[in-house]
Amino acid sequence: MITISAFRWVPPFAQGQVRDLRVRWALEEAGIPYRARLLSFGDQDKPEYRALQPFGQVPIFEEAGQVLFETGAILLHIGERCEALLPTDPGARARATQWLIAALNSVEPHIMNAATLDVFYADEEWAKLRKPSATEFAGRRLSALAASLGDKPYLDGDRFTVGDLMMSTVLRIAPPLVTDPRLAAYVERCTARPAFQRALDAQMGDFSDAA
């Protein structure tokens, strides 16, 4: 059976955001069972874990002796087994991959930059000075994303793919930044999927058990 690593507990502001949620969601969409390997504080820095994940992050994906890290790589690997996530048509497949990479490279760093200022450095004078420009730049990226989405249900039209899974989880990081109603409706549409709710319930259930 597939095993994914996840934290046993995180502070409330991070609950529902830890990136094992992305992998749980993909596995739920694909109908593939898995179990969670829960890490206590400090386990991510132990040599045996760093041998599998050199940066000490979650999740790692383990199956039959194979180990993967980085959510983008893991989601593409899962998508190989699930046409609903990664279409077999070459063009649609390339576009799904394109949007997954865009979420990680073109959108997430700027959302994280703005969100981190609020979460960790809100009282720092340098952060107060940095916040307007960080928010403005993130807003420009989100405006471009909204223009590309337009009135389509999903990024590539009528079909939900792994690109939408990744992009919608990125947009969930900082809801106040998602001011365009098209993007807000898009996130709501993606996260209304039953597979997302099962994944979220599983992650939150682990945190509740550890509380």
N, CA, C and O of each residue as an XYZ file, in Angstrom:
844
protein
N       0.838     -1.202      0.000
C       0.000      0.000      0.000
C       0.874      1.255      0.000
O       1.983      1.255      0.534
N       0.364      2.299     -0.596
C       1.057      3.580     -0.609
C       1.064      4.174      0.798
O       0.061      4.140      1.511
N       2.201      4.709      1.172
C       2.331      5.441      2.424
C       2.783      6.864      2.107
O       3.705      7.062      1.317
N       2.138      7.848      2.718
C       2.588      9.231      2.578
C       2.929      9.763      3.970
O       2.266      9.429      4.952
N       3.949     10.578      4.039
C       4.296     11.175      5.322
C       3.487     12.440      5.533
O       3.152     13.147      4.583
N       3.182     12.712      6.781
C       2.407     13.890      7.158
C       2.743     14.219      8.603
O       3.219     13.361      9.347
N       2.500     15.438      8.992
C       2.742     15.822     10.379
C       1.581     15.371     11.263
O       0.413     15.447     10.882
N       1.936     14.909     12.436
C       0.915     14.487     13.404
C       0.070     15.677     13.868
O      -1.128     15.547     14.118
N       0.722     16.838     13.975
C       0.027     18.043     14.420
C       0.788     19.251     13.917
O       2.017     19.230     13.841
N       0.066     20.302     13.572
C       0.651     21.607     13.236
C      -0.215     22.673     13.894
O      -1.349     22.384     14.273
N       0.285     23.897     14.041
C      -0.531     24.968     14.620
C      -1.787     25.215     13.795
O      -1.813     24.923     12.599
N      -2.820     25.746     14.423
C      -4.108     25.927     13.724
C      -4.013     26.678     12.403
O      -4.732     26.345     11.461
N      -3.136     27.695     12.306
C      -3.080     28.471     11.063
C      -2.625     27.627      9.878
O      -2.906     27.967      8.729
N      -1.919     26.520     10.154
C      -1.411     25.672      9.075
C      -2.295     24.462      8.799
O      -2.097     23.765      7.804
N      -3.256     24.212      9.662
C      -4.107     23.040      9.472
C      -4.974     23.225      8.228
O      -5.580     24.279      8.028
N      -5.023     22.196      7.405
C      -5.725     22.280      6.138
C      -4.886     22.853      5.019
O      -5.363     23.019      3.896
N      -3.615     23.161      5.327
C      -2.719     23.753      4.337
C      -1.475     22.908      4.080
O      -0.820     23.086      3.052
N      -1.136     22.001      4.979
C       0.088     21.226      4.812
C       0.005     20.429      3.518
O      -1.060     19.929      3.155
N       1.126     20.316      2.831
C       1.075     19.879      1.429
C       0.793     18.401      1.216
O       0.576     17.978      0.081
N       0.791     17.610      2.273
C       0.315     16.239      2.077
C      -1.144     16.238      1.644
O      -1.614     15.250      1.080
N      -1.877     17.335      1.899
C      -3.266     17.428      1.453
C      -3.366     17.261     -0.056
O      -4.306     16.640     -0.551
N      -2.405     17.809     -0.788
C      -2.431     17.712     -2.247
C      -2.330     16.260     -2.699
O      -3.018     15.836     -3.627
N      -1.474     15.516     -2.039
C      -1.291     14.110     -2.406
C      -2.494     13.281     -1.976
O      -2.955     12.411     -2.715
N      -2.996     13.554     -0.784
C      -4.206     12.851     -0.337
C      -5.342     13.079     -1.342
O      -6.060     12.148     -1.707
N      -5.490     14.341     -1.785
C      -6.572     14.671     -2.729
C      -6.388     13.905     -4.039
O      -7.346     13.335     -4.562
N      -5.180     13.889     -4.563
C      -4.940     13.173     -5.816
C      -5.251     11.687     -5.673
O      -5.852     11.085     -6.563
N      -4.845     11.104     -4.564
C      -5.119      9.677     -4.348
C      -6.618      9.426     -4.217
O      -7.121      8.407     -4.691
N      -7.328     10.342     -3.580
C      -8.783     10.194     -3.469
C      -9.444     10.312     -4.845
O     -10.373      9.567     -5.155
N      -8.967     11.239     -5.658
C      -9.517     11.369     -7.016
C      -9.279     10.095     -7.825
O     -10.129      9.663     -8.605
N      -8.117      9.514     -7.621
C      -7.751      8.312     -8.380
C      -8.341      7.044     -7.794
O      -8.275      5.984     -8.416
N      -8.923      7.140     -6.596
C      -9.481      5.948     -5.960
C      -8.422      4.968     -5.493
O      -8.655      3.759     -5.469
N      -7.266      5.483     -5.124
C      -6.147      4.634     -4.694
C      -6.019      4.724     -3.175
O      -5.861      5.822     -2.641
N      -6.082      3.593     -2.469
C      -5.953      3.638     -1.003
C      -4.531      3.984     -0.577
O      -3.568      3.739     -1.303
N      -4.428      4.550      0.599
C      -3.117      4.925      1.135
C      -3.210      4.945      2.658
O      -4.295      4.858      3.233
N      -2.072      5.060      3.285
C      -2.038      5.276      4.727
C      -1.046      6.401      5.003
O      -0.161      6.680      4.194
N      -1.208      7.028      6.137
C      -0.347      8.154      6.504
C       0.701      7.705      7.515
O       0.399      6.986      8.467
N       1.913      8.133      7.294
C       3.018      7.957      8.244
C       3.172      9.280      8.981
O       3.706     10.239      8.424
N       2.719      9.341     10.204
C       2.636     10.609     10.924
C       3.944     10.905     11.650
O       4.488     10.057     12.357
N       4.432     12.122     11.459
C       5.695     12.557     12.041
C       5.429     13.472     13.234
O       4.628     14.403     13.153
N       6.102     13.195     14.321
C       6.108     14.104     15.452
C       7.160     15.176     15.220
O       8.025     15.036     14.356
N       7.077     16.254     16.003
C       8.033     17.346     15.842
C       9.456     16.830     16.002
O       9.779     16.170     16.989
N      10.294     17.132     15.034
C      11.686     16.701     15.050
C      11.965     15.472     14.217
O      13.106     15.236     13.820
N      10.926     14.675     13.943
C      11.149     13.459     13.141
C      11.665     13.797     11.750
O      12.421     13.025     11.159
N      11.255     14.960     11.222
C      11.659     15.328      9.864
C      13.146     15.627      9.764
O      13.691     15.690      8.662
N      13.810     15.812     10.899
C      15.243     16.112     10.892
C      16.112     14.898     11.213
O      17.338     15.003     11.234
N      15.493     13.762     11.459
C      16.262     12.554     11.755
C      16.935     12.037     10.480
O      16.374     12.159      9.391
N      18.128     11.463     10.611
C      18.872     11.022      9.429
C      18.085     10.063      8.539
O      18.176     10.131      7.313
N      17.311      9.168      9.161
C      16.582      8.196      8.342
C      15.501      8.865      7.499
O      15.187      8.387      6.409
N      14.924      9.973      7.993
C      13.934     10.687      7.173
C      14.633     11.544      6.129
O      14.191     11.608      4.982
N      15.714     12.201      6.515
C      16.447     13.039      5.558
C      17.028     12.203      4.419
O      17.257     12.726      3.328
N      17.265     10.938      4.653
C      17.747     10.068      3.583
C      16.685      9.902      2.493
O      17.005      9.625      1.337
N      15.422     10.075      2.879
C      14.319      9.957      1.920
C      13.867     11.304      1.395
O      13.461     11.424      0.239
N      13.937     12.323      2.250
C      13.524     13.676      1.876
C      14.621     14.626      2.348
O      14.629     15.016      3.515
N      15.534     15.001      1.481
C      16.722     15.742      1.919
C      16.426     17.084      2.567
O      17.270     17.621      3.284
N      15.233     17.637      2.326
C      14.906     18.947      2.878
C      14.060     18.860      4.148
O      13.716     19.881      4.744
N      13.729     17.635      4.555
C      12.977     17.460      5.782
C      11.541     17.926      5.709
O      10.972     18.347      6.715
N      10.950     17.855      4.533
C       9.577     18.320      4.349
C       8.617     17.138      4.210
O       9.037     15.989      4.068
N       7.339     17.443      4.253
C       6.315     16.459      3.913
C       5.570     16.985      2.676
O       5.471     18.192      2.452
N       5.055     16.043      1.890
C       5.062     14.606      2.106
C       6.189     13.906      1.342
O       6.793     14.463      0.426
N       6.442     12.677      1.754
C       7.106     11.740      0.868
C       6.090     10.663      0.505
O       5.146     10.400      1.249
N       6.300     10.062     -0.629
C       5.420      9.027     -1.182
C       6.233      7.756     -1.246
O       7.298      7.730     -1.862
N       5.746      6.701     -0.619
C       6.465      5.424     -0.604
C       5.541      4.320     -1.099
O       4.393      4.208     -0.669
N       6.060      3.515     -2.002
C       5.304      2.370     -2.503
C       6.261      1.340     -3.069
O       7.032      1.627     -3.985
N       6.206      0.147     -2.519
C       6.983     -0.978     -3.031
C       8.452     -0.623     -3.231
O       9.050     -0.984     -4.245
N       9.020      0.068     -2.283
C      10.431      0.413     -2.338
C      10.751      1.683     -3.097
O      11.891      2.147     -3.071
N       9.768      2.253     -3.770
C       9.985      3.512     -4.476
C       9.643      4.674     -3.553
O       8.637      4.641     -2.844
N      10.478      5.690     -3.568
C      10.252      6.873     -2.738
C      10.317      8.109     -3.628
O      11.243      8.264     -4.424
N       9.329      8.982     -3.485
C       9.307     10.257     -4.199
C       9.067     11.380     -3.208
O       8.378     11.194     -2.204
N       9.636     12.549     -3.489
C       9.283     13.752     -2.758
C       8.999     14.856     -3.766
O       9.248     14.700     -4.961
N       8.484     15.957     -3.276
C       7.974     17.109     -4.033
C       6.574     16.799     -4.570
O       6.374     15.852     -5.331
N       5.618     17.623     -4.152
C       4.229     17.335     -4.498
C       3.981     17.348     -5.999
O       3.160     16.571     -6.486
N       4.657     18.198     -6.737
C       4.459     18.206     -8.178
C       4.825     16.881     -8.812
O       4.080     16.345     -9.632
N       5.979     16.357     -8.428
C       6.422     15.069     -8.961
C       5.486     13.947     -8.543
O       5.176     13.056     -9.333
N       5.039     13.999     -7.289
C       4.148     12.949     -6.791
C       2.812     12.989     -7.517
O       2.283     11.945     -7.897
N       2.264     14.180     -7.712
C       0.970     14.273     -8.385
C       1.049     13.801     -9.832
O       0.119     13.159    -10.322
N       2.131     14.104    -10.514
C       2.283     13.601    -11.882
C       2.415     12.083    -11.890
O       1.907     11.414    -12.790
N       3.092     11.548    -10.894
C       3.230     10.089    -10.786
C       1.862      9.443    -10.563
O       1.543      8.434    -11.192
N       1.064     10.013     -9.680
C      -0.285      9.480     -9.450
C      -1.130      9.629    -10.709
O      -1.918      8.747    -11.049
N      -0.955     10.753    -11.393
C      -1.720     10.997    -12.604
C      -1.485      9.957    -13.689
O      -2.351      9.737    -14.536
N      -0.330      9.321    -13.670
C      -0.054      8.257    -14.645
C      -1.045      7.105    -14.509
O      -1.242      6.339    -15.452
N      -1.665      6.981    -13.345
C      -2.617      5.897    -13.106
C      -4.061      6.356    -13.213
O      -4.981      5.554    -13.055
N      -4.266      7.626    -13.476
C      -5.629      8.160    -13.403
C      -5.844      9.166    -14.525
O      -5.355     10.294    -14.461
N      -6.577      8.752    -15.551
C      -6.806      9.632    -16.692
C      -7.622     10.857    -16.298
O      -7.546     11.892    -16.961
N      -8.405     10.748    -15.221
C      -9.172     11.901    -14.769
C      -8.255     13.033    -14.317
O      -8.642     14.200    -14.379
N      -7.052     12.708    -13.865
C      -6.096     13.722    -13.431
C      -5.136     14.117    -14.542
O      -4.824     15.296    -14.710
N      -4.674     13.141    -15.294
C      -3.677     13.392    -16.333
C      -4.169     12.728    -17.621
O      -3.989     11.523    -17.797
N      -4.785     13.494    -18.520
C      -5.403     12.910    -19.716
C      -4.404     12.146    -20.577
O      -3.208     12.438    -20.572
N      -4.909     11.176    -21.309
C      -4.048     10.418    -22.208
C      -3.793     11.164    -23.516
O      -2.763     10.950    -24.155
N      -4.715     12.036    -23.922
C      -4.487     12.849    -25.112
C      -3.226     13.688    -24.911
O      -3.116     14.391    -23.907
N      -2.272     13.630    -25.843
C      -0.991     14.312    -25.617
C      -1.111     15.808    -25.374
O      -0.424     16.351    -24.508
N      -1.972     16.480    -26.124
C      -2.117     17.912    -25.943
C      -2.710     18.261    -24.585
O      -2.204     19.138    -23.884
N      -3.788     17.568    -24.218
C      -4.430     17.827    -22.928
C      -3.497     17.462    -21.780
O      -3.479     18.131    -20.747
N      -2.731     16.409    -21.966
C      -1.775     15.984    -20.945
C      -0.699     17.054    -20.739
O      -0.339     17.374    -19.606
N      -0.198     17.595    -21.836
C       0.822     18.643    -21.741
C       0.270     19.892    -21.072
O       0.967     20.540    -20.292
N      -0.981     20.232    -21.375
C      -1.571     21.424    -20.762
C      -1.821     21.220    -19.274
O      -1.640     22.150    -18.488
N      -2.231     20.026    -18.874
C      -2.413     19.742    -17.447
C      -1.085     19.878    -16.707
O      -1.024     20.454    -15.621
N      -0.030     19.345    -17.305
C       1.301     19.456    -16.704
C       1.746     20.914    -16.656
O       2.326     21.364    -15.668
N       1.472     21.638    -17.720
C       1.808     23.062    -17.790
C       1.195     23.829    -16.624
O       1.878     24.626    -15.981
N      -0.090     23.596    -16.347
C      -0.763     24.337    -15.285
C      -0.283     23.922    -13.902
O      -0.220     24.746    -12.990
N       0.053     22.652    -13.746
C       0.627     22.228    -12.470
C       1.941     22.969    -12.209
O       2.177     23.456    -11.103
N       2.779     23.049    -13.219
C       4.066     23.734    -13.058
C       3.854     25.236    -12.883
O       4.568     25.875    -12.110
N       2.891     25.799    -13.587
C       2.595     27.219    -13.419
C       2.150     27.520    -11.988
O       2.530     28.541    -11.415
N       1.351     26.634    -11.421
C       0.911     26.835    -10.034
C       2.104     26.893     -9.091
O       2.153     27.737     -8.195
N       3.065     25.997     -9.292
C       4.211     25.915     -8.396
C       5.246     26.996     -8.658
O       5.878     27.484     -7.720
N       5.430     27.377     -9.911
C       6.524     28.291    -10.265
C       6.085     29.742    -10.443
O       6.811     30.655    -10.051
N       4.916     29.969    -11.025
C       4.512     31.318    -11.387
C       3.539     31.951    -10.401
O       3.389     33.173    -10.378
N       2.879     31.135     -9.588
C       1.859     31.666     -8.681
C       2.230     31.466     -7.215
O       2.235     32.423     -6.441
N       2.536     30.244     -6.833
C       2.733     29.952     -5.404
C       3.833     30.785     -4.741
O       3.616     31.275     -3.632
N       5.004     30.971     -5.364
C       6.030     31.751     -4.657
C       5.574     33.148     -4.274
O       5.964     33.655     -3.221
N       4.758     33.780     -5.106
C       4.330     35.144     -4.847
C       3.204     35.195     -3.814
O       3.129     36.130     -3.017
N       2.333     34.189     -3.831
C       1.321     34.091     -2.782
C       1.992     33.803     -1.441
O       1.646     34.417     -0.431
N       2.938     32.885     -1.426
C       3.630     32.548     -0.185
C       4.406     33.747      0.349
O       4.447     33.970      1.559
N       5.015     34.510     -0.535
C       5.766     35.686     -0.107
C       4.858     36.664      0.629
O       5.205     37.151      1.704
N       3.710     36.945      0.055
C       2.776     37.875      0.692
C       2.182     37.289      1.964
O       2.047     37.993      2.964
N       1.825     36.004      1.938
C       1.198     35.391      3.107
C       2.171     35.276      4.271
O       1.784     35.464      5.425
N       3.423     34.969      3.980
C       4.410     34.811      5.040
C       4.619     36.104      5.817
O       4.831     36.080      7.030
N       4.558     37.220      5.123
C       4.714     38.503      5.812
C       3.644     38.688      6.871
O       3.920     39.208      7.952
N       2.425     38.266      6.568
C       1.322     38.416      7.520
C       1.405     37.396      8.654
O       1.135     37.723      9.810
N       1.773     36.178      8.325
C       1.715     35.104      9.315
C       2.875     35.168     10.298
O       2.685     34.974     11.499
N       4.079     35.439      9.794
C       5.260     35.317     10.642
C       5.913     36.647     11.019
O       6.637     36.720     12.012
N       5.664     37.697     10.237
C       6.425     38.939     10.443
C       5.531     40.175     10.522
O       5.985     41.283     10.236
N       4.287     40.001     10.902
C       3.329     41.107     10.847
C       3.767     42.314     11.667
O       3.440     43.446     11.313
N       4.500     42.095     12.753
C       4.900     43.195     13.633
C       6.266     43.785     13.296
O       6.712     44.734     13.942
N       6.925     43.228     12.293
C       8.248     43.716     11.921
C       8.114     44.927     10.983
O       7.306     44.923     10.055
N       8.911     45.942     11.243
C       8.813     47.151     10.435
C       9.174     46.891      8.979
O       8.546     47.440      8.073
N      10.188     46.052      8.751
C      10.591     45.769      7.374
C       9.472     45.060      6.618
O       9.292     45.271      5.419
N       8.716     44.211      7.335
C       7.627     43.484      6.680
C       6.491     44.433      6.310
O       5.860     44.277      5.265
N       6.234     45.419      7.175
C       5.194     46.405      6.868
C       5.557     47.206      5.619
O       4.688     47.577      4.830
N       6.849     47.464      5.454
C       7.291     48.190      4.266
C       7.245     47.310      3.017
O       6.980     47.794      1.916
N       7.500     46.042      3.195
C       7.548     45.108      2.059
C       6.160     44.675      1.603
O       5.965     44.353      0.431
N       5.203     44.665      2.512
C       3.901     44.065      2.214
C       3.194     44.681      1.007
O       2.684     43.926      0.179
N       3.131     46.017      0.856
C       2.388     46.559     -0.294
C       2.915     46.068     -1.642
O       2.131     45.723     -2.526
N       4.224     46.034     -1.798
C       4.762     45.590     -3.084
C       4.567     44.094     -3.272
O       4.294     43.643     -4.385
N       4.704     43.308     -2.189
C       4.484     41.865     -2.300
C       3.037     41.565     -2.668
O       2.760     40.704     -3.503
N       2.129     42.278     -2.039
C       0.709     42.082     -2.331
C       0.384     42.509     -3.762
O      -0.386     41.847     -4.457
N       0.973     43.614     -4.188
C       0.729     44.093     -5.551
C       1.227     43.085     -6.590
O       0.541     42.811     -7.575
N       2.423     42.535     -6.363
C       2.958     41.600     -7.350
C       2.134     40.321     -7.383
O       1.843     39.794     -8.456
N       1.757     39.821     -6.212
C       0.894     38.635     -6.186
C      -0.416     38.928     -6.904
O      -0.934     38.083     -7.635
N      -0.945     40.118     -6.693
C      -2.188     40.493     -7.361
C      -2.069     40.509     -8.869
O      -3.007     40.136     -9.574
N      -0.919     40.938     -9.370
C      -0.735     40.944    -10.828
C      -0.737     39.517    -11.378
O      -1.315     39.250    -12.431
N      -0.090     38.609    -10.660
C      -0.086     37.219    -11.120
C      -1.501     36.633    -11.081
O      -1.899     35.896    -11.983
N      -2.248     36.965    -10.039
C      -3.597     36.431     -9.930
C      -4.523     37.048    -10.970
O      -5.432     36.378    -11.460
N      -4.308     38.308    -11.311
C      -5.105     38.926    -12.374
C      -4.852     38.249    -13.709
O      -5.777     38.030    -14.491
N      -3.592     37.920    -13.964
C      -3.262     37.213    -15.208
C      -3.889     35.829    -15.228
O      -4.370     35.370    -16.264
N      -3.881     35.164    -14.071
C      -4.500     33.844    -13.981
C      -6.001     33.940    -14.218
O      -6.572     33.120    -14.937
N      -6.640     34.935    -13.618
C      -8.081     35.100    -13.793
C      -8.430     35.369    -15.253
O      -9.429     34.858    -15.760
N      -7.604     36.172    -15.929
C      -7.850     36.458    -17.343
C      -7.733     35.195    -18.185
O      -8.500     35.001    -19.128
N      -6.777     34.339    -17.848
C      -6.611     33.096    -18.595
C      -7.761     32.127    -18.316
O      -8.237     31.440    -19.220
N      -8.198     32.080    -17.070
C      -9.333     31.219    -16.730
C     -10.592     31.710    -17.416
O     -11.351     30.915    -17.970
N     -10.817     33.009    -17.383
C     -12.013     33.569    -18.008
C     -13.279     32.979    -17.421
O     -13.422     32.885    -16.202
N     -14.181     32.587    -18.274
C     -15.451     32.003    -17.837
C     -15.453     30.483    -17.887
O     -16.503     29.860    -17.732
N     -14.289     29.879    -18.101
C     -14.215     28.421    -18.174
C     -14.372     27.825    -16.767
O     -13.975     28.456    -15.787
N     -14.931     26.649    -16.659
C     -15.012     26.004    -15.344
C     -13.628     25.677    -14.777
O     -13.375     25.836    -13.583
N     -12.747     25.220    -15.659
C     -11.405     24.813    -15.232
C     -10.370     25.409    -16.188
O     -10.727     25.985    -17.216
N      -9.118     25.271    -15.853
C      -8.066     25.955    -16.589
C      -7.970     25.512    -18.044
O      -7.575     26.295    -18.908
N      -8.331     24.260    -18.317
C      -8.269     23.778    -19.693
C      -9.657     23.535    -20.266
O      -9.822     22.753    -21.202
N     -10.648     24.205    -19.704
C     -11.998     24.065    -20.254
C     -12.937     23.397    -19.274
O     -13.043     23.807    -18.118
N     -13.614     22.370    -19.742
C     -14.640     21.711    -18.931
C     -14.082     20.601    -18.049
O     -14.811     20.030    -17.238
N     -12.813     20.296    -18.198
C     -12.275     19.118    -17.533
C     -11.334     19.492    -16.393
O     -10.384     20.250    -16.586
N     -11.604     18.957    -15.203
C     -10.720     19.088    -14.046
C      -9.511     18.178    -14.250
O      -9.664     17.017    -14.630
N      -8.310     18.701    -14.000
C      -7.096     17.899    -14.130
C      -6.192     18.147    -12.940
O      -6.517     18.913    -12.033
N      -5.052     17.483    -12.965
C      -4.056     17.667    -11.914
C      -3.581     19.118    -11.847
O      -3.153     19.579    -10.788
N      -3.651     19.836    -12.960
C      -3.300     21.247    -12.938
C      -4.257     22.058    -12.082
O      -3.836     22.970    -11.372
N      -5.534     21.734    -12.144
C      -6.525     22.414    -11.311
C      -6.363     22.042     -9.851
O      -6.513     22.889     -8.970
N      -6.059     20.788     -9.593
C      -5.838     20.361     -8.213
C      -4.718     21.177     -7.582
O      -4.859     21.691     -6.472
N      -3.615     21.289     -8.295
C      -2.488     22.038     -7.744
C      -2.807     23.524     -7.637
O      -2.529     24.142     -6.609
N      -3.381     24.099     -8.674
C      -3.642     25.535     -8.662
C      -4.626     25.910     -7.565
O      -4.421     26.914     -6.883
N      -5.673     25.144     -7.377
C      -6.666     25.501     -6.364
C      -6.104     25.376     -4.958
O      -6.484     26.147     -4.076
N      -5.202     24.418     -4.724
C      -4.580     24.339     -3.398
C      -3.648     25.527     -3.168
O      -3.533     26.014     -2.043
N      -2.996     25.985     -4.204
C      -2.154     27.184     -4.085
C      -3.013     28.399     -3.748
O      -2.644     29.193     -2.882
N      -4.145     28.553     -4.416
C      -5.003     29.708     -4.180
C      -5.618     29.682     -2.782
O      -5.973     30.733     -2.248
N      -5.747     28.508     -2.189
C      -6.279     28.404     -0.822
C      -5.319     28.948      0.225
O      -5.733     29.195      1.357
N      -4.060     29.139     -0.115
C      -3.065     29.564      0.868
C      -3.434     30.911      1.477
O      -3.290     31.108      2.684
N      -3.903     31.824      0.661
C      -4.190     33.190      1.132
C      -5.485     33.683      0.498
O      -5.434     34.458     -0.457
N      -6.637     33.262      0.997
C      -7.913     33.675      0.399
C      -8.095     35.179      0.249
O      -8.706     35.605     -0.731
N      -7.592     36.022      1.180
C      -7.797     37.465      0.987
C      -7.166     38.015     -0.289
O      -7.582     39.064     -0.781
N      -6.167     37.319     -0.829
C      -5.558     37.769     -2.070
C      -6.412     37.433     -3.296
O      -6.251     38.034     -4.359
N      -7.308     36.482     -3.139
C      -8.107     35.999     -4.273
C      -9.366     36.863     -4.366
O     -10.445     36.466     -3.928
N      -9.204     38.032     -4.935
C     -10.298     39.003     -4.986
C     -11.143     38.920     -6.257
O     -12.280     39.392     -6.271
N     -10.610     38.336     -7.306
C     -11.371     38.219     -8.542
C     -12.464     37.163     -8.359
O     -12.158     36.031     -7.985
N     -13.722     37.504     -8.614
C     -14.798     36.531     -8.388
C     -14.674     35.279     -9.233
O     -15.169     34.220     -8.849
N     -14.025     35.386    -10.369
C     -13.843     34.190    -11.196
C     -12.921     33.199    -10.498
O     -13.166     31.993    -10.531
N     -11.866     33.697     -9.870
C     -10.952     32.805     -9.157
C     -11.590     32.265     -7.878
O     -11.407     31.097     -7.535
N     -12.330     33.108     -7.183
C     -13.002     32.646     -5.970
C     -13.983     31.520     -6.297
O     -14.052     30.524     -5.577
N     -14.741     31.682     -7.385
C     -15.687     30.645     -7.794
C     -14.959     29.390     -8.250
O     -15.431     28.274     -8.032
N     -13.812     29.577     -8.882
C     -12.997     28.447     -9.333
C     -12.514     27.616     -8.148
O     -12.614     26.390     -8.167
N     -11.994     28.277     -7.123
C     -11.535     27.548     -5.937
C     -12.704     26.810     -5.293
O     -12.572     25.649     -4.904
N     -13.828     27.472     -5.184
C     -15.004     26.838     -4.585
C     -15.439     25.625     -5.393
O     -15.815     24.596     -4.831
N     -15.383     25.753     -6.721
C     -15.780     24.657     -7.605
C     -14.842     23.454     -7.419
O     -15.296     22.313     -7.326
N     -13.559     23.717     -7.368
C     -12.596     22.621     -7.229
C     -12.712     21.941     -5.872
O     -12.702     20.713     -5.776
N     -12.823     22.750     -4.832
C     -12.830     22.175     -3.488
C     -14.192     21.623     -3.087
O     -14.328     21.031     -2.016
N     -15.198     21.811     -3.929
C     -16.493     21.172     -3.688
C     -16.479     19.708     -4.095
O     -17.426     18.974     -3.813
N     -15.418     19.282     -4.751
C     -15.342     17.896     -5.190
C     -15.276     16.968     -3.972
O     -14.553     17.258     -3.019
N     -16.022     15.857     -3.991
C     -16.019     14.954     -2.839
C     -14.626     14.456     -2.471
O     -14.341     14.249     -1.291
N     -13.758     14.260     -3.454
C     -12.411     13.767     -3.164
C     -11.627     14.772     -2.333
O     -10.850     14.384     -1.460
N     -11.823     16.053     -2.595
C     -11.144     17.065     -1.781
C     -11.621     16.995     -0.339
O     -10.809     17.036      0.586
N     -12.913     16.891     -0.140
C     -13.434     16.870      1.225
C     -12.946     15.647      1.979
O     -12.650     15.733      3.171
N     -12.858     14.512      1.304
C     -12.336     13.315      1.974
C     -10.888     13.517      2.385
O     -10.484     13.127      3.480
N     -10.106     14.132      1.494
C      -8.693     14.381      1.799
C      -8.557     15.355      2.966
O      -7.751     15.138      3.871
N      -9.343     16.420      2.943
C      -9.277     17.410      4.021
C      -9.716     16.792      5.341
O      -9.090     17.027      6.375
N     -10.774     16.013      5.314
C     -11.246     15.362      6.536
C     -10.178     14.432      7.102
O     -10.008     14.348      8.318
N      -9.463     13.738      6.231
C      -8.422     12.826      6.694
C      -7.288     13.591      7.366
O      -6.816     13.200      8.433
N      -6.852     14.687      6.736
C      -5.771     15.461      7.338
C      -6.214     16.081      8.659
O      -5.497     15.991      9.655
N      -7.369     16.700      8.676
C      -7.851     17.330      9.891
C      -8.135     16.299     10.974
O      -7.980     16.583     12.162
N      -8.546     15.112     10.573
C      -8.765     14.048     11.547
C      -7.490     13.635     12.250
O      -7.499     13.360     13.450
N      -6.385     13.591     11.506
C      -5.104     13.271     12.140
C      -4.720     14.334     13.162
O      -4.228     14.016     14.245
N      -4.949     15.613     12.809
C      -4.628     16.690     13.756
C      -5.525     16.608     14.993
O      -5.064     16.834     16.112
N      -6.802     16.286     14.792
C      -7.714     16.185     15.930
C      -7.318     15.050     16.862
O      -7.394     15.175     18.085
N      -6.898     13.947     16.270
C      -6.479     12.805     17.102
C      -5.280     13.123     17.956
O      -5.120     12.580     19.049
N      -4.428     14.014     17.452
C      -3.192     14.358     18.180
C      -3.380     15.491     19.170
O      -2.505     15.755     19.994
N      -4.514     16.159     19.091
C      -4.721     17.348     19.953
C      -4.869     16.966     21.428
O      -5.047     17.839     22.278
